[in-house]
Amino acid sequence: MSEFNGKTVFLTGAAGGIGFAVVKALLREGATVFATDSSTGALAELACDNLFARSLDVTKGADVERVVGEMAAQCGGIDFGVNVAGVLSTTAVVETSDVEWERVFSVNVAGVFHVSRALARRMAPRRKGGIVTVSSNAAGIPRKNMAAYAASKAAATMFTRCLGLELAEYGIRCNIVAPGSTLTPMQTGMWSDERGGERVIEGSLENFKTGIPLRKLATPEDIANSILFLLSDKAGHITMADIYVDGGATLHA
């Protein structure tokens, strides 16, 4: 994928889990990466001339617009964008407060909107580029105690597809990667003991949750590889696609 050499990528949620893996993969391929997160300390170990780390709260549209504009001006444009920033919620609907609902949607939906809008404004005049949003397989299947999270990811998914329809005439492709259970702190934080991974793979009849047919959890690198594919010329005729990377867990067509 040497085609990323010299390309510029704007990324959110860059300091951990999937985002961190995407940053590493893009740097290996020679891209210049503008990596943003609420805290960027973890990115220090990747420090190099091609990495620019900035603290950014994606819930604040004016801040997003300013930072994207500054980065685009710094390098003469942005080729690709990746929306990774996201938060989890695991409460039952009747126990979900207004504050919790708004917290989840402000990051998972408004954040994707703010970043994608800012990127689209810079990409459209150049008539090229690509945007990938990291959603979740929870966007396509009901989950107990995850209504806010699942609904927010479903909204981000449809927003990205609508964006792809609007930007297609400019040659800009917009796609979604929907991971299943992935070995990140977000996933392991839901486990009560060392058998958490085994239980995820087995599934739960009590919670109406299927297991993982491939009998393994995804790694952040698995998801990063899918993202790079969708950004690459190898996916040059793919747009508005929603790619599930979940080992078959949702039995998705």
N, C-alpha and C positions, 0 to 999 in steps of 0.2 A: 504494500500500500504506500509506495513512495510518492504517490500523488498528493499526499498531505504535506510534503516537504514545501515549506514556504507559505503554507496556508495559515490563516488566522481563525481561531476558534474561541468563542465566548461561552463560558460554562458556569453554571450555578451549582451549589451543593458540592463544591470541588474538594473539600477538606476531609471527606470520609467516605467509606463504603464504596458504592458504585462510582461516585464522582471522582474519587481519588484514583480509582483504577482507570477511568477514562483519561484523566490528565496524564498518567504514566504512559498509557498506550499512545496518545497523541504526540507526546514529547519524543517517544521512541521513533515515531514516523516522521519527525522533523517539523511538526507544526509549531506555530507560535500560539501559546495558550494564555488567554485571559481568564484566570481562575478566580471565582468569587465564592464567598461563603460568609456566614455570620461571623465566623472566626477562622482565620486562615493560618493559624500557627502550625498545624500539621503539615502544611505544604512546604515548610522550610527545608525538609529533607530532600525535596525535589529541586531545590534552587538551581537555576541555570539561566542562561541569557534568553532563552525562549519562553520563560515562564514569568508572567506578571500576575501577582496575587493582590486582590483587593477585597476588603471587607464590604459586604453589601447586604442590606435587608430588602429582599425581593418584594415585600409587602408594601413598600413605599415607592409608588410609581415615579415620582419626581426624581428620587435618588437613582432609580434604575435608568431612567432616561439620560440623566447626566453622566453616569459612569459608562454606559454603552456609547454615548456620544464621544466622550473623552478617549475611550479605547479605539473607536473607529478612526478618529482623527489622528491618533498616535501612529497607526500603521497603514493609513490610507484605505481602510475598509475592513469589514469582517466577512469572512467566507462562510462560516458555519456557527450555529448556536446549539447548545445542548441544555435543556432544562432538567436538572437532576434534583434540585432543592425540594425537599418534602418533609412533612411531619406525619407521625402516626397517631391514631386515636383508637383505643380499645375499650370503649364504654358502651353499655347497652343504650338504646335510644332513650328510654325513660330516665336514664341517669346522665344524659348528655346535656350540659348546660349551654345557654346561649353563647357564653364566652368560649367554651370549648369548640362548639360548632364554627364560630367565627374564626378562631385560631387556625383550625385546620383548613378552612376555605381560603383564608387570607394568604397562606403560603402555597397550598397545593393548586389553587385555581387562580387567584388574583396574581400570585407571583409568576405563574406561567404566562398569564395575559400581559403583565407589565413587561417582562423580558422579551416575549415574542413580538409584541407591538414595536418595541424599541429596535429590535433587530430587523424587523420587516421594513421599517422606515429607512434603514440604511442599506438593506440588501436590494430592495425593489429598483432603485435607480441604476444599480449595477447589473440588474437582470441575471443574477446567478446567486447560488447559495443553497444551503440546506439547514433545516431545523429538525432536531429530534427531541421529543418530550418523553421522559421516563415516567410512565404511568404505573399500572399494576394489574395483575390478573384479577385482583379484587374488583376492578372496574366492570368486569363482565360476568361475575357470579356472586350471588348473595353470600354474605359472611355474617355470622352472629357476632355481636359486639364490635362491629367495624363499620357501622352505617355511615358515619361522618367521613371516614377515610375512603371507603369504597365510592360513595357518592361524589366526593371531591375528585377522585381519580377518573371517574366516568366523565365528569364535567371537563377535566383537563384533556381527556382523550378526544371528546367531540369538538372542543375548541380547536385543537390542533388540526383535526381533519377539516374543519371549516376554514381555518387559516390556509391550509394547503390548497383548498379550492380557489381561494381568492388570489393566492400568490402563484398559481400554476402558470398564468399568462406571462409571468416574469421569469420563468424558468427556475423558480425556487421550489424545492421539494420539502414537504413537511410530513414527518412520519412519527410513529409512536412505538416505543419498546415497552412491553408490559411484562416485567419480571414476576416470577413467583417467589417462593421462599428462597432467599439468598443469604449467604453467610456474611451478614453485616451486623453492626451493633443494634440496628433497628429490629432485626429478626431475633437475635440471641437475647435481647432485652425482654422478650416475651416468654422466655423459657424459665421454668421454675427449678429445673435441675439439669444435670448433665445428660439426661435422656431426652431433652427437648427436641433435638434434631431427629432422633429416631421416631418420636411421636408425629412430627411433621411429615416424615416420609411415609409412615403407616396410614395417616389420615385418622379421622374421628367420626364414627357413625353417630355418636351422641350429638356432635356439632354439625352434622350434615356436611362434612368436609372430606373431599377426596384426598387420597395420598398422592405420591409422586411416582408415576409408572417407571421412570428411569432410575428410581431407587437411590437418588442422591440429591443434595441441595445444590443450587447454583452457586458459583463463585462470582465475586464482583467482576472478575476478568471475563466470565461468560457473557455478562451483560454488556461490558465494554466492547467486546468483539462485535456484538450485534449492532451497537450504536455506530461503530466505525464503518461497518458494512453499509448501513443505511446512509451515511454521509458520503460514502465513496462513489466513484463513477460506476462501480460494479452494480450499484442500485440505481443507475441513472434513469430508469423508466419506472421507478417506484415512488409513488407519493400518496398521501392519505392512508397509508397502510398501518395496521395495528398488529405488530408482531409479538406474539406471546412467547416468552422465553422462560418456561416453567416446568420443563421436564414432562410435559403432558398432564400436569396436575388438574387443569380445568377441562380437560378433554375437548379443547377448543378446536373448532373446524378451521 
